[in-house]
Amino acid sequence: MITFDIPEEYGYMEHGLVDALKMVIDPELNINIIDLGLVYSFALNQTEMSIRVEMTLSSKFCPMGESIVSAVKNCIERTYRDFKAEVELVWHPMWNYDFISPAGLSQLKGV
């Protein structure tokens, strides 16, 4: 479940952020990072005009980690040009397969 710390006047951004980040695909599993459950939260700082994303990777040793983080930053800054994206990688809670959405599980199963 993604949590949002976004002021009400920017509430429209909640769904837009999720939809935009569905374009970021984990290259090893070929599933987007939202359906994989890698994104934990979004926070918007109005003063600094920044969007902070708290997320994880499927493993601390993910060889594509830097690429995924860069893709998240680029995706947000392309979608919301007035905002700077900040990505914080966290390891708690530790990601596991229970975080994958039903849509993501269908993709894993090839359905």
A tleap script that builds the chain and sets N, CA, C and O, in Angstrom:
source leaprc.protein.ff14SB
mol = sequence {
  NMET ILE THR PHE ASP ILE PRO GLU GLU TYR
  GLY TYR MET GLU HIE GLY LEU VAL ASP ALA
  LEU LYS MET VAL ILE ASP PRO GLU LEU ASN
  ILE ASN ILE ILE ASP LEU GLY LEU VAL TYR
  SER PHE ALA LEU ASN GLN THR GLU MET SER
  ILE ARG VAL GLU MET THR LEU SER SER LYS
  PHE CYS PRO MET GLY GLU SER ILE VAL SER
  ALA VAL LYS ASN CYS ILE GLU ARG THR TYR
  ARG ASP PHE LYS ALA GLU VAL GLU LEU VAL
  TRP HIE PRO MET TRP ASN TYR ASP PHE ILE
  SER PRO ALA GLY LEU SER GLN LEU LYS GLY
  CVAL
}
set mol.1.N position { 0.833 -1.175 0.000 }
set mol.1.CA position { 0.000 0.000 0.000 }
set mol.1.C position { 0.882 1.244 0.000 }
set mol.1.O position { 1.757 1.382 0.855 }
set mol.2.N position { 0.666 2.125 -0.924 }
set mol.2.CA position { 1.437 3.361 -1.027 }
set mol.2.C position { 0.795 4.417 -0.137 }
set mol.2.O position { -0.427 4.573 -0.137 }
set mol.3.N position { 1.612 5.142 0.620 }
set mol.3.CA position { 1.101 6.248 1.414 }
set mol.3.C position { 1.492 7.560 0.738 }
set mol.3.O position { 2.536 7.664 0.095 }
set mol.4.N position { 0.624 8.555 0.904 }
set mol.4.CA position { 0.828 9.853 0.278 }
set mol.4.C position { 0.878 10.939 1.328 }
set mol.4.O position { 0.001 11.016 2.188 }
set mol.5.N position { 1.904 11.787 1.268 }
set mol.5.CA position { 1.981 12.994 2.081 }
set mol.5.C position { 1.976 14.150 1.089 }
set mol.5.O position { 3.002 14.762 0.791 }
set mol.6.N position { 0.765 14.421 0.590 }
set mol.6.CA position { 0.590 15.430 -0.454 }
set mol.6.C position { -0.520 16.382 -0.013 }
set mol.6.O position { -1.630 15.939 0.283 }
set mol.7.N position { -0.234 17.690 0.035 }
set mol.7.CA position { -1.266 18.656 0.427 }
set mol.7.C position { -2.495 18.551 -0.480 }
set mol.7.O position { -2.397 18.200 -1.655 }
set mol.8.N position { -3.643 18.864 0.102 }
set mol.8.CA position { -4.919 18.691 -0.594 }
set mol.8.C position { -4.955 19.367 -1.968 }
set mol.8.O position { -5.497 18.803 -2.919 }
set mol.9.N position { -4.381 20.574 -2.080 }
set mol.9.CA position { -4.443 21.269 -3.365 }
set mol.9.C position { -3.652 20.547 -4.466 }
set mol.9.O position { -3.834 20.821 -5.652 }
set mol.10.N position { -2.782 19.632 -4.064 }
set mol.10.CA position { -2.040 18.826 -5.034 }
set mol.10.C position { -2.562 17.383 -5.073 }
set mol.10.O position { -1.900 16.492 -5.605 }
set mol.11.N position { -3.727 17.167 -4.518 }
set mol.11.CA position { -4.296 15.824 -4.444 }
set mol.11.C position { -4.435 15.137 -5.789 }
set mol.11.O position { -4.366 13.911 -5.874 }
set mol.12.N position { -4.628 15.916 -6.834 }
set mol.12.CA position { -4.753 15.349 -8.173 }
set mol.12.C position { -3.505 14.560 -8.583 }
set mol.12.O position { -3.558 13.722 -9.483 }
set mol.13.N position { -2.391 14.837 -7.915 }
set mol.13.CA position { -1.128 14.205 -8.293 }
set mol.13.C position { -1.025 12.753 -7.840 }
set mol.13.O position { -0.211 12.001 -8.374 }
set mol.14.N position { -1.837 12.344 -6.861 }
set mol.14.CA position { -1.714 10.991 -6.326 }
set mol.14.C position { -1.836 9.936 -7.415 }
set mol.14.O position { -0.948 9.099 -7.585 }
set mol.15.N position { -2.927 9.980 -8.140 }
set mol.15.CA position { -3.128 8.974 -9.194 }
set mol.15.C position { -2.157 9.170 -10.342 }
set mol.15.O position { -1.720 8.199 -10.960 }
set mol.16.N position { -1.815 10.423 -10.635 }
set mol.16.CA position { -0.871 10.705 -11.713 }
set mol.16.C position { 0.511 10.134 -11.433 }
set mol.16.O position { 1.167 9.610 -12.334 }
set mol.17.N position { 0.950 10.235 -10.187 }
set mol.17.CA position { 2.254 9.680 -9.823 }
set mol.17.C position { 2.255 8.162 -9.973 }
set mol.17.O position { 3.196 7.583 -10.515 }
set mol.18.N position { 1.206 7.532 -9.494 }
set mol.18.CA position { 1.111 6.074 -9.603 }
set mol.18.C position { 1.073 5.661 -11.067 }
set mol.18.O position { 1.789 4.748 -11.476 }
set mol.19.N position { 0.243 6.330 -11.852 }
set mol.19.CA position { 0.148 5.991 -13.275 }
set mol.19.C position { 1.471 6.208 -13.994 }
set mol.19.O position { 1.880 5.391 -14.818 }
set mol.20.N position { 2.138 7.315 -13.676 }
set mol.20.CA position { 3.422 7.597 -14.332 }
set mol.20.C position { 4.452 6.520 -13.995 }
set mol.20.O position { 5.182 6.064 -14.875 }
set mol.21.N position { 4.514 6.115 -12.732 }
set mol.21.CA position { 5.524 5.144 -12.337 }
set mol.21.C position { 5.213 3.725 -12.793 }
set mol.21.O position { 6.059 2.837 -12.691 }
set mol.22.N position { 4.016 3.514 -13.289 }
set mol.22.CA position { 3.720 2.211 -13.906 }
set mol.22.C position { 4.487 2.042 -15.219 }
set mol.22.O position { 4.539 0.951 -15.786 }
set mol.23.N position { 5.078 3.135 -15.688 }
set mol.23.CA position { 5.904 3.074 -16.895 }
set mol.23.C position { 7.330 2.618 -16.589 }
set mol.23.O position { 8.085 2.277 -17.500 }
set mol.24.N position { 7.694 2.614 -15.310 }
set mol.24.CA position { 9.037 2.177 -14.917 }
set mol.24.C position { 8.988 0.668 -14.682 }
set mol.24.O position { 8.316 0.185 -13.771 }
set mol.25.N position { 9.704 -0.050 -15.511 }
set mol.25.CA position { 9.662 -1.513 -15.493 }
set mol.25.C position { 10.927 -2.067 -14.844 }
set mol.25.O position { 12.036 -1.622 -15.139 }
set mol.26.N position { 10.745 -3.041 -13.956 }
set mol.26.CA position { 11.893 -3.770 -13.417 }
set mol.26.C position { 12.393 -4.662 -14.547 }
set mol.26.O position { 11.671 -5.564 -14.971 }
set mol.27.N position { 13.605 -4.439 -15.045 }
set mol.27.CA position { 14.067 -5.166 -16.232 }
set mol.27.C position { 14.273 -6.660 -16.020 }
set mol.27.O position { 14.269 -7.424 -16.985 }
set mol.28.N position { 14.450 -7.086 -14.778 }
set mol.28.CA position { 14.649 -8.515 -14.533 }
set mol.28.C position { 13.323 -9.279 -14.507 }
set mol.28.O position { 13.234 -10.396 -15.016 }
set mol.29.N position { 12.299 -8.670 -13.912 }
set mol.29.CA position { 11.003 -9.338 -13.811 }
set mol.29.C position { 10.022 -8.887 -14.881 }
set mol.29.O position { 8.983 -9.516 -15.081 }
set mol.30.N position { 10.355 -7.783 -15.578 }
set mol.30.CA position { 9.518 -7.238 -16.643 }
set mol.30.C position { 8.112 -6.867 -16.158 }
set mol.30.O position { 7.116 -7.068 -16.853 }
set mol.31.N position { 8.071 -6.319 -14.940 }
set mol.31.CA position { 6.824 -5.850 -14.334 }
set mol.31.C position { 7.099 -4.451 -13.792 }
set mol.31.O position { 8.207 -4.160 -13.343 }
set mol.32.N position { 6.083 -3.584 -13.836 }
set mol.32.CA position { 6.306 -2.214 -13.358 }
set mol.32.C position { 6.500 -2.186 -11.842 }
set mol.32.O position { 6.047 -3.075 -11.121 }
set mol.33.N position { 7.186 -1.140 -11.383 }
set mol.33.CA position { 7.567 -1.049 -9.983 }
set mol.33.C position { 6.380 -0.833 -9.044 }
set mol.33.O position { 6.469 -1.137 -7.855 }
set mol.34.N position { 5.277 -0.314 -9.566 }
set mol.34.CA position { 4.074 -0.142 -8.740 }
set mol.34.C position { 3.453 -1.509 -8.462 }
set mol.34.O position { 3.183 -1.848 -7.310 }
set mol.35.N position { 3.227 -2.289 -9.513 }
set mol.35.CA position { 2.624 -3.610 -9.318 }
set mol.35.C position { 3.549 -4.570 -8.579 }
set mol.35.O position { 3.083 -5.534 -7.971 }
set mol.36.N position { 4.850 -4.318 -8.624 }
set mol.36.CA position { 5.779 -5.124 -7.836 }
set mol.36.C position { 5.745 -4.753 -6.356 }
set mol.36.O position { 6.228 -5.507 -5.511 }
set mol.37.N position { 5.174 -3.592 -6.045 }
set mol.37.CA position { 5.121 -3.150 -4.654 }
set mol.37.C position { 6.425 -2.570 -4.167 }
set mol.37.O position { 6.709 -2.601 -2.969 }
set mol.38.N position { 7.229 -2.037 -5.081 }
set mol.38.CA position { 8.522 -1.468 -4.700 }
set mol.38.C position { 8.412 -0.041 -4.175 }
set mol.38.O position { 9.316 0.437 -3.489 }
set mol.39.N position { 7.316 0.643 -4.490 }
set mol.39.CA position { 7.136 2.032 -4.056 }
set mol.39.C position { 6.307 2.044 -2.778 }
set mol.39.O position { 5.192 1.524 -2.741 }
set mol.40.N position { 6.873 2.651 -1.718 }
set mol.40.CA position { 6.203 2.683 -0.422 }
set mol.40.C position { 5.456 3.986 -0.156 }
set mol.40.O position { 4.366 3.964 0.416 }
set mol.41.N position { 6.034 5.138 -0.570 }
set mol.41.CA position { 5.366 6.397 -0.266 }
set mol.41.C position { 5.835 7.531 -1.179 }
set mol.41.O position { 6.889 7.474 -1.811 }
set mol.42.N position { 4.985 8.569 -1.211 }
set mol.42.CA position { 5.275 9.821 -1.913 }
set mol.42.C position { 5.097 10.961 -0.912 }
set mol.42.O position { 4.168 10.935 -0.105 }
set mol.43.N position { 5.973 11.953 -0.959 }
set mol.43.CA position { 5.812 13.160 -0.148 }
set mol.43.C position { 6.136 14.361 -1.025 }
set mol.43.O position { 7.127 14.364 -1.755 }
set mol.44.N position { 5.292 15.372 -0.943 }
set mol.44.CA position { 5.488 16.574 -1.738 }
set mol.44.C position { 5.902 17.719 -0.821 }
set mol.44.O position { 5.249 17.980 0.189 }
set mol.45.N position { 6.984 18.395 -1.174 }
set mol.45.CA position { 7.451 19.563 -0.438 }
set mol.45.C position { 7.140 20.786 -1.294 }
set mol.45.O position { 7.782 21.018 -2.318 }
set mol.46.N position { 6.144 21.570 -0.862 }
set mol.46.CA position { 5.723 22.736 -1.649 }
set mol.46.C position { 6.792 23.815 -1.690 }
set mol.46.O position { 6.963 24.473 -2.716 }
set mol.47.N position { 7.511 24.006 -0.596 }
set mol.47.CA position { 8.527 25.052 -0.526 }
set mol.47.C position { 9.644 24.785 -1.528 }
set mol.47.O position { 10.073 25.683 -2.253 }
set mol.48.N position { 10.105 23.545 -1.558 }
set mol.48.CA position { 11.212 23.184 -2.452 }
set mol.48.C position { 10.737 22.678 -3.812 }
set mol.48.O position { 11.546 22.394 -4.696 }
set mol.49.N position { 9.421 22.567 -3.969 }
set mol.49.CA position { 8.835 22.037 -5.218 }
set mol.49.C position { 9.498 20.699 -5.569 }
set mol.49.O position { 10.021 20.502 -6.666 }
set mol.50.N position { 9.452 19.798 -4.595 }
set mol.50.CA position { 10.064 18.492 -4.807 }
set mol.50.C position { 9.084 17.380 -4.433 }
set mol.50.O position { 8.198 17.558 -3.597 }
set mol.51.N position { 9.265 16.255 -5.064 }
set mol.51.CA position { 8.492 15.058 -4.770 }
set mol.51.C position { 9.491 13.999 -4.315 }
set mol.51.O position { 10.414 13.647 -5.049 }
set mol.52.N position { 9.298 13.502 -3.110 }
set mol.52.CA position { 10.183 12.486 -2.552 }
set mol.52.C position { 9.484 11.140 -2.640 }
set mol.52.O position { 8.339 10.993 -2.213 }
set mol.53.N position { 10.176 10.173 -3.190 }
set mol.53.CA position { 9.657 8.817 -3.307 }
set mol.53.C position { 10.482 7.928 -2.392 }
set mol.53.O position { 11.713 7.928 -2.438 }
set mol.54.N position { 9.785 7.178 -1.567 }
set mol.54.CA position { 10.443 6.178 -0.734 }
set mol.54.C position { 10.124 4.829 -1.353 }
set mol.54.O position { 8.960 4.459 -1.509 }
set mol.55.N position { 11.168 4.107 -1.701 }
set mol.55.CA position { 10.961 2.826 -2.373 }
set mol.55.C position { 12.072 1.851 -2.003 }
set mol.55.O position { 13.034 2.198 -1.317 }
set mol.56.N position { 11.913 0.648 -2.469 }
set mol.56.CA position { 12.923 -0.371 -2.244 }
set mol.56.C position { 13.206 -1.071 -3.564 }
set mol.56.O position { 12.638 -0.725 -4.600 }
set mol.57.N position { 14.065 -2.030 -3.515 }
set mol.57.CA position { 14.336 -2.888 -4.665 }
set mol.57.C position { 14.068 -4.322 -4.229 }
set mol.57.O position { 13.952 -4.596 -3.035 }
set mol.58.N position { 13.972 -5.215 -5.166 }
set mol.58.CA position { 13.687 -6.604 -4.808 }
set mol.58.C position { 14.846 -7.228 -4.042 }
set mol.58.O position { 14.673 -8.244 -3.367 }
set mol.59.N position { 16.023 -6.625 -4.144 }
set mol.59.CA position { 17.199 -7.117 -3.437 }
set mol.59.C position { 18.184 -5.963 -3.259 }
set mol.59.O position { 18.267 -5.078 -4.111 }
set mol.60.N position { 18.926 -5.972 -2.160 }
set mol.60.CA position { 19.965 -4.962 -1.953 }
set mol.60.C position { 21.042 -5.067 -3.029 }
set mol.60.O position { 21.761 -4.104 -3.296 }
set mol.61.N position { 21.143 -6.220 -3.631 }
set mol.61.CA position { 22.187 -6.469 -4.620 }
set mol.61.C position { 21.655 -6.415 -6.052 }
set mol.61.O position { 22.281 -6.942 -6.972 }
set mol.62.N position { 20.497 -5.775 -6.237 }
set mol.62.CA position { 19.880 -5.672 -7.562 }
set mol.62.C position { 20.858 -4.988 -8.524 }
set mol.62.O position { 21.236 -3.837 -8.301 }
set mol.63.N position { 21.266 -5.674 -9.577 }
set mol.63.CA position { 22.237 -5.081 -10.504 }
set mol.63.C position { 21.670 -3.909 -11.308 }
set mol.63.O position { 22.430 -3.133 -11.887 }
set mol.64.N position { 20.357 -3.775 -11.348 }
set mol.64.CA position { 19.723 -2.699 -12.107 }
set mol.64.C position { 19.212 -1.571 -11.202 }
set mol.64.O position { 18.464 -0.703 -11.651 }
set mol.65.N position { 19.618 -1.586 -9.931 }
set mol.65.CA position { 19.118 -0.604 -8.969 }
set mol.65.C position { 19.310 0.838 -9.395 }
set mol.65.O position { 18.368 1.628 -9.341 }
set mol.66.N position { 20.516 1.196 -9.817 }
set mol.66.CA position { 20.772 2.583 -10.232 }
set mol.66.C position { 19.913 2.972 -11.427 }
set mol.66.O position { 19.419 4.096 -11.510 }
set mol.67.N position { 19.744 2.048 -12.334 }
set mol.67.CA position { 18.930 2.302 -13.522 }
set mol.67.C position { 17.466 2.530 -13.144 }
set mol.67.O position { 16.814 3.416 -13.696 }
set mol.68.N position { 16.953 1.740 -12.213 }
set mol.68.CA position { 15.565 1.892 -11.782 }
set mol.68.C position { 15.375 3.227 -11.064 }
set mol.68.O position { 14.395 3.927 -11.317 }
set mol.69.N position { 16.286 3.581 -10.185 }
set mol.69.CA position { 16.197 4.862 -9.461 }
set mol.69.C position { 16.241 6.028 -10.446 }
set mol.69.O position { 15.458 6.969 -10.315 }
set mol.70.N position { 17.128 5.984 -11.415 }
set mol.70.CA position { 17.198 7.039 -12.437 }
set mol.70.C position { 15.908 7.120 -13.236 }
set mol.70.O position { 15.434 8.212 -13.549 }
set mol.71.N position { 15.344 5.979 -13.564 }
set mol.71.CA position { 14.092 5.956 -14.326 }
set mol.71.C position { 12.950 6.571 -13.516 }
set mol.71.O position { 12.101 7.262 -14.080 }
set mol.72.N position { 12.919 6.333 -12.215 }
set mol.72.CA position { 11.890 6.924 -11.352 }
set mol.72.C position { 12.037 8.447 -11.351 }
set mol.72.O position { 11.056 9.166 -11.544 }
set mol.73.N position { 13.252 8.934 -11.137 }
set mol.73.CA position { 13.479 10.387 -11.143 }
set mol.73.C position { 13.070 11.004 -12.473 }
set mol.73.O position { 12.353 12.004 -12.505 }
set mol.74.N position { 13.521 10.413 -13.560 }
set mol.74.CA position { 13.204 10.946 -14.889 }
set mol.74.C position { 11.712 10.933 -15.161 }
set mol.74.O position { 11.171 11.886 -15.723 }
set mol.75.N position { 11.054 9.876 -14.772 }
set mol.75.CA position { 9.617 9.747 -15.008 }
set mol.75.C position { 8.839 10.842 -14.275 }
set mol.75.O position { 7.952 11.467 -14.855 }
set mol.76.N position { 9.166 11.070 -13.021 }
set mol.76.CA position { 8.467 12.094 -12.241 }
set mol.76.C position { 8.754 13.485 -12.794 }
set mol.76.O position { 7.838 14.294 -12.940 }
set mol.77.N position { 10.007 13.767 -13.101 }
set mol.77.CA position { 10.361 15.106 -13.586 }
set mol.77.C position { 9.812 15.376 -14.982 }
set mol.77.O position { 9.573 16.533 -15.329 }
set mol.78.N position { 9.606 14.345 -15.787 }
set mol.78.CA position { 8.954 14.516 -17.089 }
set mol.78.C position { 7.462 14.770 -16.921 }
set mol.78.O position { 6.875 15.567 -17.652 }
set mol.79.N position { 6.851 14.089 -15.952 }
set mol.79.CA position { 5.413 14.212 -15.734 }
set mol.79.C position { 5.062 15.521 -15.045 }
set mol.79.O position { 4.077 16.168 -15.398 }
set mol.80.N position { 5.867 15.912 -14.060 }
set mol.80.CA position { 5.641 17.139 -13.291 }
set mol.80.C position { 6.877 18.024 -13.420 }
set mol.80.O position { 7.753 18.027 -12.555 }
set mol.81.N position { 6.926 18.766 -14.509 }
set mol.81.CA position { 8.118 19.537 -14.893 }
set mol.81.C position { 8.529 20.602 -13.872 }
set mol.81.O position { 9.695 20.995 -13.833 }
set mol.82.N position { 7.603 21.068 -13.057 }
set mol.82.CA position { 7.935 22.099 -12.065 }
set mol.82.C position { 8.533 21.519 -10.785 }
set mol.82.O position { 8.932 22.265 -9.891 }
set mol.83.N position { 8.595 20.202 -10.696 }
set mol.83.CA position { 9.060 19.543 -9.477 }
set mol.83.C position { 10.360 18.792 -9.699 }
set mol.83.O position { 10.628 18.272 -10.783 }
set mol.84.N position { 11.151 18.750 -8.651 }
set mol.84.CA position { 12.382 17.973 -8.628 }
set mol.84.C position { 12.065 16.651 -7.926 }
set mol.84.O position { 11.373 16.641 -6.908 }
set mol.85.N position { 12.557 15.561 -8.454 }
set mol.85.CA position { 12.314 14.251 -7.853 }
set mol.85.C position { 13.485 13.833 -6.978 }
set mol.85.O position { 14.647 14.016 -7.339 }
set mol.86.N position { 13.162 13.273 -5.833 }
set mol.86.CA position { 14.153 12.713 -4.927 }
set mol.86.C position { 13.722 11.288 -4.620 }
set mol.86.O position { 12.561 11.045 -4.291 }
set mol.87.N position { 14.644 10.354 -4.724 }
set mol.87.CA position { 14.322 8.953 -4.454 }
set mol.87.C position { 15.177 8.470 -3.296 }
set mol.87.O position { 16.402 8.582 -3.310 }
set mol.88.N position { 14.498 7.929 -2.293 }
set mol.88.CA position { 15.210 7.345 -1.159 }
set mol.88.C position { 14.973 5.838 -1.167 }
set mol.88.O position { 13.835 5.375 -1.093 }
set mol.89.N position { 16.061 5.084 -1.259 }
set mol.89.CA position { 15.962 3.634 -1.163 }
set mol.89.C position { 15.939 3.248 0.309 }
set mol.89.O position { 16.784 3.685 1.090 }
set mol.90.N position { 14.973 2.433 0.674 }
set mol.90.CA position { 14.857 1.950 2.048 }
set mol.90.C position { 14.810 0.425 2.032 }
set mol.90.O position { 14.463 -0.186 1.021 }
set mol.91.N position { 15.154 -0.162 3.132 }
set mol.91.CA position { 15.194 -1.628 3.210 }
set mol.91.C position { 14.279 -2.177 4.294 }
set mol.91.O position { 14.327 -3.359 4.633 }
set mol.92.N position { 13.444 -1.290 4.832 }
set mol.92.CA position { 12.460 -1.747 5.809 }
set mol.92.C position { 11.129 -1.099 5.486 }
set mol.92.O position { 11.077 0.128 5.406 }
set mol.93.N position { 10.075 -1.823 5.301 }
set mol.93.CA position { 10.063 -3.278 5.371 }
set mol.93.C position { 10.792 -3.892 4.172 }
set mol.93.O position { 10.807 -3.341 3.072 }
set mol.94.N position { 11.384 -5.033 4.428 }
set mol.94.CA position { 12.084 -5.757 3.378 }
set mol.94.C position { 11.053 -6.258 2.368 }
set mol.94.O position { 10.052 -6.870 2.741 }
set mol.95.N position { 11.309 -5.992 1.093 }
set mol.95.CA position { 10.381 -6.405 0.038 }
set mol.95.C position { 10.300 -7.936 -0.016 }
set mol.95.O position { 11.285 -8.641 0.204 }
set mol.96.N position { 9.079 -8.425 -0.319 }
set mol.96.CA position { 8.889 -9.853 -0.580 }
set mol.96.C position { 7.725 -10.012 -1.547 }
set mol.96.O position { 7.047 -9.038 -1.876 }
set mol.97.N position { 7.496 -11.216 -1.994 }
set mol.97.CA position { 6.478 -11.459 -3.016 }
set mol.97.C position { 5.064 -11.103 -2.567 }
set mol.97.O position { 4.182 -10.927 -3.408 }
set mol.98.N position { 4.832 -10.995 -1.272 }
set mol.98.CA position { 3.506 -10.601 -0.787 }
set mol.98.C position { 3.159 -9.170 -1.168 }
set mol.98.O position { 1.988 -8.792 -1.131 }
set mol.99.N position { 4.154 -8.366 -1.533 }
set mol.99.CA position { 3.928 -6.967 -1.900 }
set mol.99.C position { 3.408 -6.822 -3.336 }
set mol.99.O position { 2.928 -5.750 -3.705 }
set mol.100.N position { 3.493 -7.859 -4.133 }
set mol.100.CA position { 3.093 -7.790 -5.538 }
set mol.100.C position { 1.570 -7.722 -5.638 }
set mol.100.O position { 0.863 -8.484 -4.980 }
set mol.101.N position { 1.076 -6.810 -6.460 }
set mol.101.CA position { -0.365 -6.643 -6.646 }
set mol.101.C position { -0.929 -7.830 -7.428 }
set mol.101.O position { -0.171 -8.582 -8.040 }
set mol.102.N position { -2.249 -8.002 -7.413 }
set mol.102.CA position { -2.860 -9.061 -8.229 }
set mol.102.C position { -2.505 -8.918 -9.717 }
set mol.102.O position { -2.297 -9.919 -10.402 }
set mol.103.N position { -2.437 -7.684 -10.212 }
set mol.103.CA position { -2.059 -7.471 -11.621 }
set mol.103.C position { -0.628 -7.933 -11.862 }
set mol.103.O position { -0.333 -8.545 -12.888 }
set mol.104.N position { 0.258 -7.640 -10.918 }
set mol.104.CA position { 1.642 -8.066 -11.034 }
set mol.104.C position { 1.779 -9.572 -10.982 }
set mol.104.O position { 2.572 -10.152 -11.724 }
set mol.105.N position { 1.007 -10.215 -10.103 }
set mol.105.CA position { 1.036 -11.678 -10.029 }
set mol.105.C position { 0.569 -12.307 -11.324 }
set mol.105.O position { 1.120 -13.315 -11.767 }
set mol.106.N position { -0.449 -11.712 -11.933 }
set mol.106.CA position { -0.925 -12.220 -13.235 }
set mol.106.C position { 0.172 -12.134 -14.292 }
set mol.106.O position { 0.337 -13.041 -15.107 }
set mol.107.N position { 0.918 -11.032 -14.266 }
set mol.107.CA position { 1.998 -10.874 -15.221 }
set mol.107.C position { 3.102 -11.891 -14.975 }
set mol.107.O position { 3.675 -12.427 -15.923 }
set mol.108.N position { 3.403 -12.161 -13.709 }
set mol.108.CA position { 4.428 -13.155 -13.380 }
set mol.108.C position { 4.032 -14.542 -13.867 }
set mol.108.O position { 4.867 -15.321 -14.327 }
set mol.109.N position { 2.756 -14.828 -13.757 }
set mol.109.CA position { 2.249 -16.137 -14.157 }
set mol.109.C position { 2.035 -16.220 -15.665 }
set mol.109.O position { 1.765 -17.293 -16.204 }
set mol.110.N position { 2.159 -15.075 -16.342 }
set mol.110.CA position { 1.965 -15.065 -17.789 }
set mol.110.C position { 0.512 -15.145 -18.214 }
set mol.110.O position { 0.214 -15.557 -19.336 }
set mol.111.N position { -0.407 -14.750 -17.321 }
set mol.111.CA position { -1.834 -14.811 -17.623 }
set mol.111.C position { -2.245 -13.580 -18.382 }
set mol.111.O position { -3.415 -13.435 -18.735 }
savepdb mol mol.pdb
quit
